[in-house]
């Protein structure tokens, strides 16, 4: 299955770049839901500049709303 191949290739790359270790890979591979998903119902043709732009904007978007993200300093914290 393509999803499994993609998952293993990404994990191998992260291991090679020392972003994760074998223990993390074992944990991730043990998850019931991998966190990886491939959807290929919509295709972008080789000359579809608008389609590439839309996908690039989607990839570059923030994973959460920055407007809703708040920092509240803990006055009793011993950190920093």
N, CA, C and O atoms as CSV, one atom per row, in Angstrom:
chain,resi,resn,atom,element,x,y,z
A,1,UNK,N,N,0.846,-1.184,0.000
A,1,UNK,CA,C,0.000,0.000,0.000
A,1,UNK,C,C,0.893,1.250,0.000
A,1,UNK,O,O,1.906,1.303,0.697
A,2,UNK,N,N,0.505,2.229,-0.776
A,2,UNK,CA,C,1.296,3.452,-0.935
A,2,UNK,C,C,1.440,4.184,0.394
A,2,UNK,O,O,2.506,4.725,0.691
A,3,UNK,N,N,0.390,4.205,1.188
A,3,UNK,CA,C,0.448,4.907,2.474
A,3,UNK,C,C,1.562,4.342,3.360
A,3,UNK,O,O,2.307,5.097,3.985
A,4,UNK,N,N,1.670,3.010,3.409
A,4,UNK,CA,C,2.697,2.385,4.249
A,4,UNK,C,C,4.100,2.702,3.728
A,4,UNK,O,O,5.009,2.974,4.513
A,5,UNK,N,N,4.273,2.666,2.410
A,5,UNK,CA,C,5.564,3.005,1.818
A,5,UNK,C,C,5.934,4.448,2.140
A,5,UNK,O,O,7.063,4.727,2.546
A,6,UNK,N,N,4.985,5.365,1.960
A,6,UNK,CA,C,5.228,6.782,2.257
A,6,UNK,C,C,5.604,6.956,3.722
A,6,UNK,O,O,6.560,7.663,4.041
A,7,UNK,N,N,4.856,6.315,4.611
A,7,UNK,CA,C,5.110,6.406,6.054
A,7,UNK,C,C,6.530,5.954,6.385
A,7,UNK,O,O,7.254,6.643,7.104
A,8,UNK,N,N,6.921,4.808,5.864
A,8,UNK,CA,C,8.260,4.284,6.154
A,8,UNK,C,C,9.356,5.161,5.560
A,8,UNK,O,O,10.405,5.347,6.178
A,9,UNK,N,N,9.123,5.696,4.374
A,9,UNK,CA,C,10.130,6.579,3.763
A,9,UNK,C,C,10.314,7.861,4.582
A,9,UNK,O,O,11.438,8.326,4.769
A,10,UNK,N,N,9.213,8.423,5.063
A,10,UNK,CA,C,9.295,9.637,5.884
A,10,UNK,C,C,10.029,9.330,7.189
A,10,UNK,O,O,10.898,10.097,7.605
A,11,UNK,N,N,9.691,8.224,7.832
A,11,UNK,CA,C,10.362,7.869,9.089
A,11,UNK,C,C,11.839,7.590,8.868
A,11,UNK,O,O,12.664,7.980,9.695
A,12,UNK,N,N,12.194,6.926,7.776
A,12,UNK,CA,C,13.605,6.683,7.455
A,12,UNK,C,C,14.351,7.996,7.262
A,12,UNK,O,O,15.481,8.146,7.727
A,13,UNK,N,N,13.712,8.961,6.568
A,13,UNK,CA,C,14.341,10.257,6.349
A,13,UNK,C,C,14.565,10.981,7.678
A,13,UNK,O,O,15.632,11.549,7.908
A,14,UNK,N,N,13.562,10.958,8.545
A,14,UNK,CA,C,13.689,11.623,9.844
A,14,UNK,C,C,14.768,10.969,10.700
A,14,UNK,O,O,15.489,11.655,11.424
A,15,UNK,N,N,14.881,9.657,10.619
A,15,UNK,CA,C,15.937,8.945,11.349
A,15,UNK,C,C,17.305,9.320,10.786
A,15,UNK,O,O,18.229,9.619,11.542
A,16,UNK,N,N,17.432,9.307,9.482
A,16,UNK,CA,C,18.696,9.642,8.821
A,16,UNK,C,C,19.147,11.061,9.175
A,16,UNK,O,O,20.340,11.314,9.342
A,17,UNK,N,N,18.186,11.986,9.288
A,17,UNK,CA,C,18.509,13.378,9.624
A,17,UNK,C,C,18.570,13.610,11.129
A,17,UNK,O,O,18.699,14.746,11.586
A,18,UNK,N,N,18.476,12.527,11.892
A,18,UNK,CA,C,18.565,12.545,13.358
A,18,UNK,C,C,17.514,13.443,14.000
A,18,UNK,O,O,17.780,14.105,15.004
A,19,UNK,N,N,16.318,13.462,13.415
A,19,UNK,CA,C,15.183,14.206,13.981
A,19,UNK,C,C,14.413,13.336,14.970
A,19,UNK,O,O,13.769,13.843,15.888
A,20,UNK,N,N,14.487,12.005,14.771
A,20,UNK,CA,C,13.869,11.037,15.668
A,20,UNK,C,C,14.820,9.862,15.824
A,20,UNK,O,O,15.793,9.741,15.079
A,21,UNK,N,N,14.539,8.991,16.801
A,21,UNK,CA,C,15.368,7.800,16.990
A,21,UNK,C,C,14.524,6.543,16.821
A,21,UNK,O,O,13.318,6.621,16.586
A,22,UNK,N,N,15.174,5.374,16.945
A,22,UNK,CA,C,14.492,4.097,16.744
A,22,UNK,C,C,13.325,3.911,17.714
A,22,UNK,O,O,12.296,3.347,17.341
A,23,UNK,N,N,13.475,4.380,18.952
A,23,UNK,CA,C,12.402,4.228,19.942
A,23,UNK,C,C,11.151,4.981,19.502
A,23,UNK,O,O,10.038,4.476,19.651
A,24,UNK,N,N,11.322,6.164,18.972
A,24,UNK,CA,C,10.179,6.954,18.494
A,24,UNK,C,C,9.540,6.258,17.291
A,24,UNK,O,O,8.315,6.214,17.177
A,25,UNK,N,N,10.357,5.722,16.405
A,25,UNK,CA,C,9.822,5.017,15.240
A,25,UNK,C,C,9.007,3.809,15.683
A,25,UNK,O,O,7.915,3.583,15.162
A,26,UNK,N,N,9.515,3.025,16.636
A,26,UNK,CA,C,8.766,1.872,17.141
A,26,UNK,C,C,7.420,2.308,17.716
A,26,UNK,O,O,6.398,1.657,17.495
A,27,UNK,N,N,7.433,3.412,18.453
A,27,UNK,CA,C,6.184,3.921,19.038
A,27,UNK,C,C,5.203,4.342,17.944
A,27,UNK,O,O,4.024,3.992,17.998
A,28,UNK,N,N,5.686,5.088,16.958
A,28,UNK,CA,C,4.821,5.549,15.870
A,28,UNK,C,C,4.258,4.377,15.066
A,28,UNK,O,O,3.090,4.393,14.678
A,29,UNK,N,N,5.087,3.365,14.817
A,29,UNK,CA,C,4.627,2.215,14.045
A,29,UNK,C,C,3.615,1.379,14.823
A,29,UNK,O,O,2.874,0.593,14.230
A,30,UNK,N,N,3.578,1.540,16.128
A,30,UNK,CA,C,2.627,0.817,16.957
A,30,UNK,C,C,1.265,1.483,17.058
A,30,UNK,O,O,0.327,0.880,17.579
A,31,UNK,N,N,1.137,2.707,16.575
A,31,UNK,CA,C,-0.136,3.421,16.647
A,31,UNK,C,C,-1.157,2.757,15.741
A,31,UNK,O,O,-0.833,2.318,14.637
A,32,UNK,N,N,-2.393,2.686,16.218
A,32,UNK,CA,C,-3.478,2.125,15.409
A,32,UNK,C,C,-3.734,2.986,14.170
A,32,UNK,O,O,-3.894,2.465,13.066
A,33,UNK,N,N,-3.772,4.298,14.361
A,33,UNK,CA,C,-3.933,5.243,13.251
A,33,UNK,C,C,-2.584,5.922,13.049
A,33,UNK,O,O,-2.066,6.565,13.962
A,34,UNK,N,N,-2.030,5.782,11.884
A,34,UNK,CA,C,-0.658,6.211,11.623
A,34,UNK,C,C,-0.452,7.719,11.636
A,34,UNK,O,O,0.658,8.182,11.896
A,35,UNK,N,N,-1.496,8.494,11.361
A,35,UNK,CA,C,-1.323,9.931,11.222
A,35,UNK,C,C,-1.004,10.326,9.788
A,35,UNK,O,O,-0.969,11.512,9.461
A,36,UNK,N,N,-0.769,9.333,8.928
A,36,UNK,CA,C,-0.513,9.585,7.515
A,36,UNK,C,C,-1.787,9.314,6.730
A,36,UNK,O,O,-2.505,8.355,7.012
A,37,UNK,N,N,-2.062,10.142,5.767
A,37,UNK,CA,C,-3.234,9.948,4.935
A,37,UNK,C,C,-2.910,10.413,3.524
A,37,UNK,O,O,-2.338,11.486,3.330
A,38,UNK,N,N,-3.275,9.613,2.556
A,38,UNK,CA,C,-3.064,9.972,1.163
A,38,UNK,C,C,-4.410,10.046,0.473
A,38,UNK,O,O,-5.227,9.131,0.580
A,39,UNK,N,N,-4.635,11.142,-0.238
A,39,UNK,CA,C,-5.886,11.340,-0.964
A,39,UNK,C,C,-5.520,11.721,-2.388
A,39,UNK,O,O,-4.870,12.742,-2.614
A,40,UNK,N,N,-5.931,10.908,-3.344
A,40,UNK,CA,C,-5.538,11.213,-4.723
A,40,UNK,C,C,-6.722,11.358,-5.663
A,40,UNK,O,O,-6.579,11.158,-6.870
A,41,UNK,N,N,-7.883,11.702,-5.133
A,41,UNK,CA,C,-9.063,11.867,-5.981
A,41,UNK,C,C,-8.960,13.129,-6.844
A,41,UNK,O,O,-9.520,13.176,-7.940
A,42,UNK,N,N,-8.254,14.142,-6.362
A,42,UNK,CA,C,-8.061,15.371,-7.119
A,42,UNK,C,C,-6.641,15.365,-7.658
A,42,UNK,O,O,-5.684,15.190,-6.903
A,43,UNK,N,N,-6.507,15.552,-8.938
A,43,UNK,CA,C,-5.183,15.513,-9.567
A,43,UNK,C,C,-4.849,16.872,-10.177
A,43,UNK,O,O,-5.726,17.605,-10.634
A,44,UNK,N,N,-3.561,17.179,-10.170
A,44,UNK,CA,C,-3.077,18.430,-10.750
A,44,UNK,C,C,-2.247,18.074,-11.976
A,44,UNK,O,O,-1.279,17.319,-11.886
A,45,UNK,N,N,-2.631,18.615,-13.099
A,45,UNK,CA,C,-1.917,18.340,-14.339
A,45,UNK,C,C,-0.572,19.046,-14.388
A,45,UNK,O,O,-0.329,19.972,-13.614
A,46,UNK,N,N,0.298,18.619,-15.285
A,46,UNK,CA,C,1.653,19.185,-15.356
A,46,UNK,C,C,1.686,20.670,-15.738
A,46,UNK,O,O,2.672,21.354,-15.466
A,47,UNK,N,N,0.636,21.161,-16.354
A,47,UNK,CA,C,0.606,22.569,-16.773
A,47,UNK,C,C,-0.410,23.381,-15.973
A,47,UNK,O,O,-0.775,24.483,-16.384
A,48,UNK,N,N,-0.868,22.856,-14.843
A,48,UNK,CA,C,-1.895,23.503,-14.022
A,48,UNK,C,C,-1.239,24.384,-12.953
A,48,UNK,O,O,-1.098,23.976,-11.800
A,49,UNK,N,N,-0.843,25.588,-13.352
A,49,UNK,CA,C,-0.166,26.501,-12.426
A,49,UNK,C,C,-1.076,26.902,-11.267
A,49,UNK,O,O,-0.619,27.005,-10.128
A,50,UNK,N,N,-2.356,27.129,-11.547
A,50,UNK,CA,C,-3.293,27.501,-10.492
A,50,UNK,C,C,-3.448,26.365,-9.489
A,50,UNK,O,O,-3.497,26.611,-8.283
A,51,UNK,N,N,-3.525,25.134,-9.963
A,51,UNK,CA,C,-3.627,23.978,-9.065
A,51,UNK,C,C,-2.412,23.854,-8.166
A,51,UNK,O,O,-2.549,23.576,-6.975
A,52,UNK,N,N,-1.222,24.058,-8.721
A,52,UNK,CA,C,0.008,24.016,-7.913
A,52,UNK,C,C,0.021,25.125,-6.874
A,52,UNK,O,O,0.460,24.917,-5.743
A,53,UNK,N,N,-0.460,26.309,-7.257
A,53,UNK,CA,C,-0.501,27.433,-6.322
A,53,UNK,C,C,-1.420,27.117,-5.145
A,53,UNK,O,O,-1.064,27.371,-3.994
A,54,UNK,N,N,-2.596,26.566,-5.428
A,54,UNK,CA,C,-3.559,26.243,-4.375
A,54,UNK,C,C,-2.968,25.209,-3.414
A,54,UNK,O,O,-3.100,25.342,-2.197
A,55,UNK,N,N,-2.318,24.182,-3.960
A,55,UNK,CA,C,-1.713,23.161,-3.095
A,55,UNK,C,C,-0.580,23.765,-2.265
A,55,UNK,O,O,-0.457,23.454,-1.081
A,56,UNK,N,N,0.240,24.613,-2.857
A,56,UNK,CA,C,1.334,25.256,-2.124
A,56,UNK,C,C,0.803,26.106,-0.978
A,56,UNK,O,O,1.365,26.087,0.117
A,57,UNK,N,N,-0.273,26.851,-1.216
A,57,UNK,CA,C,-0.868,27.659,-0.147
A,57,UNK,C,C,-1.388,26.773,0.978
A,57,UNK,O,O,-1.258,27.119,2.152
A,58,UNK,N,N,-1.974,25.637,0.626
A,58,UNK,CA,C,-2.484,24.710,1.635
A,58,UNK,C,C,-1.342,24.152,2.482
A,58,UNK,O,O,-1.453,24.077,3.705
A,59,UNK,N,N,-0.256,23.766,1.837
A,59,UNK,CA,C,0.889,23.189,2.553
A,59,UNK,C,C,1.521,24.222,3.485
A,59,UNK,O,O,1.960,23.878,4.582
A,60,UNK,N,N,1.569,25.473,3.062
A,60,UNK,CA,C,2.239,26.511,3.830
A,60,UNK,C,C,1.393,27.113,4.945
A,60,UNK,O,O,1.909,27.869,5.767
A,61,UNK,N,N,0.112,26.792,4.987
A,61,UNK,CA,C,-0.757,27.386,6.014
A,61,UNK,C,C,-0.360,26.895,7.398
A,61,UNK,O,O,0.206,25.813,7.550
A,62,UNK,N,N,-0.665,27.705,8.400
A,62,UNK,CA,C,-0.367,27.341,9.787
A,62,UNK,C,C,-1.230,26.145,10.198
A,62,UNK,O,O,-2.392,26.063,9.803
A,63,UNK,N,N,-0.678,25.220,10.982
A,63,UNK,CA,C,-1.449,24.049,11.386
A,63,UNK,C,C,-2.528,24.359,12.422
A,63,UNK,O,O,-3.365,23.507,12.719
A,64,UNK,N,N,-2.513,25.568,12.970
A,64,UNK,CA,C,-3.538,25.991,13.923
A,64,UNK,C,C,-3.714,27.493,13.767
A,64,UNK,O,O,-2.857,28.172,13.201
A,65,UNK,N,N,-4.811,27.998,14.266
A,65,UNK,CA,C,-5.121,29.412,14.131
A,65,UNK,C,C,-4.207,30.241,15.039
A,65,UNK,O,O,-4.275,30.135,16.263
A,66,UNK,N,N,-3.366,31.053,14.437
A,66,UNK,CA,C,-2.462,31.894,15.221
A,66,UNK,C,C,-3.223,32.957,16.002
A,66,UNK,O,O,-2.753,33.416,17.043
A,67,UNK,N,N,-4.390,33.350,15.512
A,67,UNK,CA,C,-5.203,34.347,16.217
A,67,UNK,C,C,-5.749,33.796,17.534
A,67,UNK,O,O,-5.970,34.549,18.483
A,68,UNK,N,N,-5.964,32.486,17.586
A,68,UNK,CA,C,-6.513,31.868,18.791
A,68,UNK,C,C,-5.425,31.401,19.763
A,68,UNK,O,O,-5.730,30.984,20.880
A,69,UNK,N,N,-4.188,31.469,19.351
A,69,UNK,CA,C,-3.073,31.020,20.175
A,69,UNK,C,C,-2.703,32.116,21.164
A,69,UNK,O,O,-2.422,33.246,20.762
A,70,UNK,N,N,-2.701,31.798,22.434
A,70,UNK,CA,C,-2.399,32.780,23.486
A,70,UNK,C,C,-1.310,32.265,24.406
A,70,UNK,O,O,-1.197,31.062,24.641
A,71,UNK,N,N,-0.519,33.172,24.918
A,71,UNK,CA,C,0.514,32.839,25.898
A,71,UNK,C,C,0.168,33.540,27.201
A,71,UNK,O,O,-0.019,34.756,27.238
A,72,UNK,N,N,0.088,32.764,28.257
A,72,UNK,CA,C,-0.167,33.311,29.582
A,72,UNK,C,C,1.003,32.933,30.470
A,72,UNK,O,O,1.185,31.761,30.798
A,73,UNK,N,N,1.788,33.908,30.856
A,73,UNK,CA,C,2.938,33.639,31.703
A,73,UNK,C,C,2.466,33.155,33.064
A,73,UNK,O,O,1.519,33.699,33.632
A,74,UNK,N,N,3.124,32.140,33.579
A,74,UNK,CA,C,2.795,31.612,34.902
A,74,UNK,C,C,3.705,32.299,35.907
A,74,UNK,O,O,4.903,32.018,35.929
A,75,UNK,N,N,3.184,33.182,36.733
A,75,UNK,CA,C,4.031,33.936,37.654
A,75,UNK,C,C,4.704,33.050,38.722
A,75,UNK,O,O,5.675,33.480,39.344
A,76,UNK,N,N,4.212,31.849,38.937
A,76,UNK,CA,C,4.819,30.971,39.934
A,76,UNK,C,C,5.782,29.971,39.318
A,76,UNK,O,O,6.355,29.147,40.031
A,77,UNK,N,N,5.968,30.031,38.018
A,77,UNK,CA,C,6.834,29.077,37.336
A,77,UNK,C,C,8.296,29.360,37.628
A,77,UNK,O,O,8.688,30.521,37.746
A,78,UNK,N,N,9.096,28.337,37.745
A,78,UNK,CA,C,10.542,28.475,37.967
A,78,UNK,C,C,11.311,28.473,36.643
A,78,UNK,O,O,12.540,28.550,36.642
A,79,UNK,N,N,10.613,28.389,35.542
A,79,UNK,CA,C,11.253,28.332,34.240
A,79,UNK,C,C,11.504,29.741,33.726
A,79,UNK,O,O,10.645,30.618,33.824
A,80,UNK,N,N,12.712,29.944,33.170
A,80,UNK,CA,C,13.082,31.134,32.451
A,80,UNK,C,C,12.912,32.394,33.176
A,80,UNK,O,O,13.204,33.461,32.636
